[in-house]
Amino acid sequence: MVAVKKENAVKAILVSLFFPLLYFLIMSLFDEGYSLSWKALNPGATPDQVKEQLASVSLLLIVATIIVFFIITLIIFKAQKKDLLKRIQWNPAPKKSIYAFAVLLALGLFLTAFLLVAVIPQSWLADDAAGNAITSMSPLFAILIMGIIAPIAEETVFRGLMMTRLQARVAPWFAVMLTTLVFAVLHMGASVGHALTVLPFALSVCLVFLWTKSIRVTMFIHALYNTILVSVSLLAMNLSDSSTTSNASNANLAPAIMGLIGLVIVVLALISIYKRRQKDVPDSSGIPSN
């Protein structure tokens, strides 16, 4: 009997990785395909020029990735005669007040990122293509893609499909930790530092998903967090053109203080959401039994 449980747990772990890896594979194929095509049309282009060109269209490639991923996913669920919304736990929040604390959590996570950036060595924080693309696109378009469309897709992939599958066969804490780790690794991009900066966010939304049994809540948090991040990034880039350099010590101290404040907000928000958690798992939660 024990052997069967172990076999099912291992199988659940492997199967749970299918959709995240599919999402990553599609994105990689679009990136590599575009890079190779552009280099073929521009034989004399340098690696930096290729990287810059890829960054200029990366948001469009993200949209293409999401469209192809959802088409494939819908085909898979249609073939298996399963309900995608039920599987990803498209449930309402246990209590409406959770959304108020979700706003605080998103704000706290944004502030916490300042602390991580201040602590992590700068050599670990290379720019990623999506980040560079923000400056080359219309602000509204950047917010639409990074602040709304991408969060919906990523929550579906990681919390809705991966973590829900894991919850059927492994302990909740293991489902949370593995989903958090996979999310961070697949967000590594060009730097280890970027993966480290998303760890608090990934862990927080996994906990919220575990407690609320609602992907609507985590989509809301993810969308709000990304929107704040993109908006502030755009604002900072515009202000940097006319601002003067500040004292180095103050420049390092301010992010650390903001980060500590954010950490406190995150803890308080998570405690508040936990108190309002879904205590009874509904029959329509969508967690697969096999």
SULRAPE-V104509 format. One record per residue. N is the residue number from 1. RES is the residue in three letters. PSI is psi as a letter, one per 30 degrees, with the letter a starting at -180 (* if undefined). OMEGA is omega in whole degrees, 0 to 359 (none if undefined). Layout:
# SULRAPE-V104509
n-><N N>
res-><RES RES>
psi-><PSI PSI>
omega-><OMEGA OMEGA>
This chain:
# SULRAPE-V104509
n-><1 2 3 4 5 6 7 8 9 10 11 12 13 14 15 16 17 18 19 20 21 22 23 24 25 26 27 28 29 30 31 32 33 34 35 36 37 38 39 40 41 42 43 44 45 46 47 48 49 50 51 52 53 54 55 56 57 58 59 60 61 62 63 64 65 66 67 68 69 70 71 72 73 74 75 76 77 78 79 80 81 82 83 84 85 86 87 88 89 90 91 92 93 94 95 96 97 98 99 100 101 102 103 104 105 106 107 108 109 110 111 112 113 114 115 116 117 118 119 120 121 122 123 124 125 126 127 128 129 130 131 132 133 134 135 136 137 138 139 140 141 142 143 144 145 146 147 148 149 150 151 152 153 154 155 156 157 158 159 160 161 162 163 164 165 166 167 168 169 170 171 172 173 174 175 176 177 178 179 180 181 182 183 184 185 186 187 188 189 190 191 192 193 194 195 196 197 198 199 200 201 202 203 204 205 206 207 208 209 210 211 212 213 214 215 216 217 218 219 220 221 222 223 224 225 226 227 228 229 230 231 232 233 234 235 236 237 238 239 240 241 242 243 244 245 246 247 248 249 250 251 252 253 254 255 256 257 258 259 260 261 262 263 264 265 266 267 268 269 270 271 272 273 274 275 276 277 278 279 280 281 282 283 284 285 286 287 288 289 290>
res-><MET VAL ALA VAL LYS LYS GLU ASN ALA VAL LYS ALA ILE LEU VAL SER LEU PHE PHE PRO LEU LEU TYR PHE LEU ILE MET SER LEU PHE ASP GLU GLY TYR SER LEU SER TRP LYS ALA LEU ASN PRO GLY ALA THR PRO ASP GLN VAL LYS GLU GLN LEU ALA SER VAL SER LEU LEU LEU ILE VAL ALA THR ILE ILE VAL PHE PHE ILE ILE THR LEU ILE ILE PHE LYS ALA GLN LYS LYS ASP LEU LEU LYS ARG ILE GLN TRP ASN PRO ALA PRO LYS LYS SER ILE TYR ALA PHE ALA VAL LEU LEU ALA LEU GLY LEU PHE LEU THR ALA PHE LEU LEU VAL ALA VAL ILE PRO GLN SER TRP LEU ALA ASP ASP ALA ALA GLY ASN ALA ILE THR SER MET SER PRO LEU PHE ALA ILE LEU ILE MET GLY ILE ILE ALA PRO ILE ALA GLU GLU THR VAL PHE ARG GLY LEU MET MET THR ARG LEU GLN ALA ARG VAL ALA PRO TRP PHE ALA VAL MET LEU THR THR LEU VAL PHE ALA VAL LEU HIS MET GLY ALA SER VAL GLY HIS ALA LEU THR VAL LEU PRO PHE ALA LEU SER VAL CYS LEU VAL PHE LEU TRP THR LYS SER ILE ARG VAL THR MET PHE ILE HIS ALA LEU TYR ASN THR ILE LEU VAL SER VAL SER LEU LEU ALA MET ASN LEU SER ASP SER SER THR THR SER ASN ALA SER ASN ALA ASN LEU ALA PRO ALA ILE MET GLY LEU ILE GLY LEU VAL ILE VAL VAL LEU ALA LEU ILE SER ILE TYR LYS ARG ARG GLN LYS ASP VAL PRO ASP SER SER GLY ILE PRO SER ASN>
psi-><e e e e e e e e e e e e e e e f f e e e e e e e e e e e e e e e e e e e e e e e f i e g k l e e e e e e e e e f g e e e e e e e e e e e e e e e e e e e e e e f h l j e e e e g h i l l k e k f f e e e f e e e e e e e e e e e e e e e e e e k k f f f i k k l e e e e f e f f l k e e e e e e e f f e e e e e e e e e e e e e e e e e e e f f f l k e e e e e e e e e e e e e e f g e b g k e e e e e f f e e e e e e f e e e e e e f h j f e e e e e e e e e e e e e e e e e e e e e e e f f f f l l k l k e e e e e e e e e e e e e e e e e e e e e e e e e e e f g l j f k j l f g f g j k f *>
omega-><179 181 180 179 179 180 179 179 179 179 180 179 181 180 181 181 185 184 174 180 176 179 180 180 179 179 180 179 178 180 182 179 179 180 180 179 182 177 178 179 180 186 183 183 178 177 179 178 178 180 180 179 178 179 182 181 187 179 176 178 176 178 179 178 182 180 181 180 182 176 180 181 179 177 180 182 177 180 180 181 179 182 182 181 177 181 184 178 177 183 174 178 179 177 182 182 179 182 177 178 175 176 178 180 179 179 179 179 177 180 179 179 178 179 180 179 180 184 183 178 183 180 179 188 176 179 176 185 181 178 179 183 181 183 184 181 174 180 180 179 179 179 179 183 185 185 183 186 181 178 178 180 184 176 176 183 191 180 186 183 183 186 178 178 181 183 181 189 183 179 181 182 180 177 179 184 181 178 177 181 181 178 181 181 181 174 183 179 183 185 174 181 180 178 180 182 181 181 179 178 182 180 182 182 175 178 179 179 179 185 186 185 184 178 177 181 181 174 179 180 182 181 180 179 180 179 177 182 181 182 180 178 179 179 181 179 178 181 183 181 184 183 177 180 181 178 186 182 178 181 178 183 183 178 180 179 178 180 178 176 179 180 178 179 180 181 180 180 179 177 181 179 179 180 181 186 174 186 179 179 181 180 182 183 177 179 184 180 178 none>
